[in-house]
């Protein structure tokens, strides 16, 4: 299609929040990308406007786009709106648009709803409108960026034909060749929508897939997808506190005060006036009266020092006016005492080796007023340096990125809490995953809170769905991490619960790795009750085997949390270690082998020692491990002394 014949779309964002702050809109970038990727090259880049949830504002824009044809800019063939199609108090879009429609298009509405019902029963809560005004097609989409994208994708391939017809194309000429030709030209088939990818737990064994329909991603591609979907870090302002450990600075911070604020002594001794070397009285060696005392805790400056006087001074105390150096107490001796014998009256200075400015800390010599002390992206460590410089510089409000809130949940009827007394029966197992993950995530110190969500049972009424909804709504969590329930069995409920019950999207359901192949990452739509805007919350479905759960948490959850907390999202630190012993590789998948990495006392190089048998259910392989050895995908062994990449889960040890 030539540039002249491309169709021209427009997108109207209907949102009170986005109208006040356009940077909060997430729908336009996604819809723009959808036109570019799925539009078969038939569309120009969309124009966009943002309006409040107001009927008159919505109608004003639509009339401007449809009732006049600007010769310079050309006709708008398609208007897509997003937002305001639900049942909330400010959802006015259908009421604004329906009266403007000259000819309604119920087929487009049915197509969007049919596609949405494949994802979630909550599609019935949408109130879409579609039709023609003058020569322009108008379609309303949901406010959720994910829902808007799915609805647009459901109809996008057929819209060029509708737009051309509405614009006045000769219908008889367009239909030469019949429906089959139109379908071929549009790139559609009679059944464009296949079944949802996950098993439907309500159906019998014959309806269940025998192998996973999810593509097998590499670890790198899986991490890239996570970082693509994870929300951007959110800045906030927090009061100064030593408890800010782990937070990431959200904007450059400059010193509010100079450090020190006055000329101060850096030793215990005597403030003196060092004479000019060219004068006849260039020596300071001799006996001098002690005129005053300056302490570090003094509320006011000491009196000015006169020529021929000295002042006793402690470390950190302000220098008297006129003093220009400090002699250390070790270079002096008491010559005489006061009448009450409690203080020195005169002191003898034993050396002439003193220069102007010696042992004096000048104002601002440590930190200048307005000097950059912490840059955006710096993390406040537990070592105390960042907290110390903030306190010294008088910074009382700290701009940081909000830490994400995370919940940990185990799934399965067989899982028994540690509090269960007595012996286990039948197929019961102790829940080691949840305590391990709670400990791991809290140790990273990049979560605002890590909440224990306990255990969700594999029940017919789907307790998992109830607990996931409660986790996001009641606990206001950004991420829920589950273990178990991500394979292909009829009681593996995570994927169908996300797709069918929560209206979410599974971004990947398999990863080419060992252990951890069935690792799942998904997002679910969530409407913020305070802002009234939809956003995505994340779900990590980790495998149920203990080693798999901890390995995949380190590989996938950590970079996601890092990004949301304001860090680059690089995951674990990478080092190269020399293999101790002989380690078998896997020709099918990359293996993440639990090892202890330590410094070899003989040559100072890093050495990796296996923790033993690596079965994914073996908790013992994790007990001493501080690293994951990334074994290459190949047959055979890594021989003794071979070098291999290792991902550091903890500090390097010493053999």
C-alpha angles and dihedrals in degrees: 000000000000123000090252092056098046115122118244119226130189128198123208115198109205110197136122090211096049091045089057094042116014091192089073093064112107099169102073097058090050095047092045089053090048091055089049098046103033102026096086091231093292099117138070119226107287122250115224141207130179123212137171122257090272125129096217094047091050093048092046092058094043093051091049090053099043109028099057130041111216106211091205097053099028133227121315107231100185134026118195119189125192126197138028099062098115134077101271120126093255097043101116103142099108091046091051097046106035094070090053095054114104095186121018122221108208091168092066090049091050091049092054094046093047091054092046093051088059086063105036141354086228087080085092087070092067123094105201125180127197135173149107129290112187102313098337131094113223122197128175119215131191121270094241108096089219093048092045091052093048092049093048092048090052092061106019098096092054097044098081090063091047092047093050091048092049091049091057107270115165102263096202092053092045092055097050105125094032133245094313091062091047090051091049092048090049093046095237137122132212090265107037095165119068126191121292109272100240127074115266104232090206092065129079131255095274091059095052120098114247093210133029114274091203117104116248108247127197116242090251093052091047092053090047090053091049092052090047093053099036112099122250116262115271119225122225138169118243133184116253111269138149084237090075090092111139096021119126121227110249098199138011112284123211126196114267091198137029116248112247100020092200140025104282138184118247094198141039109259141080131318109229142176108242107208123229109272091231094058124093090242096057094136125093094180109112143063121312135179116248104237101181146346124241118198127190091237093052115137093210139027119270119251118276116278118242126212111278093026133101131196127216109237137181129215111286095013121131118260117242115249113275093023111120105177143019125230115211117246088237089066094056141064132200111259099182141352133229120264092266089051092231102108138030115263098187131015130200117223109214102196142050092200097109130113133196110279095018114149090003125124108209122218110277092007091126098035125002121219107267093013117145106254102168128017129214108275096031111132120221103237130205089243092086100235098111094042089049095052092046091052094045091050094052097245108160100168117049122200106218139156114259114254114235121250114230136188128202121210133175120208134206142074090246095060116105124191120238088247090067106114125212131026122322118252134207113345096339120139133189113255103243096152099070097049090045094051093044088054093045097050095043089051091057089063093209097106123086088213136353108208126203106229093179120210131332113206125222095246131159093244089051108244087189091069092050093049094047092051091048092048093057098037104035100031094033092224125178094202135022118199117199130183123211130012097078102108130082104277124117089250095049092104107164100092097043090044092054095044102035105028105028099033091235134143127242104217093188135355104182135041127193098238143104119259108017107041097149094050109146131201122189144158128218128199116250129183114217107229094210100045097029089223127126121237136163127261120197133236126195113195105198123188118266098237110098098232091046092051095052095041094051092044089057094045101042113014096047097059090046092053090045092055094046090049092052101263126123094258097236094146121209122008112260125223136165116242135182114241117240110209128354118307124194120227129210119237093203103050143011107262126216101210118198110237144160112241115201140159114264106231091212100061106002093242126133117262126192120212121189118241090220134253109023105206107150093236093053107107091184092070088068100047097089101016118121098169146031116232108216102222114199119246102255143102121270132027144305101238127222111288096019115139119238138171116259129193111219114227092172143003122308112262132211124241 
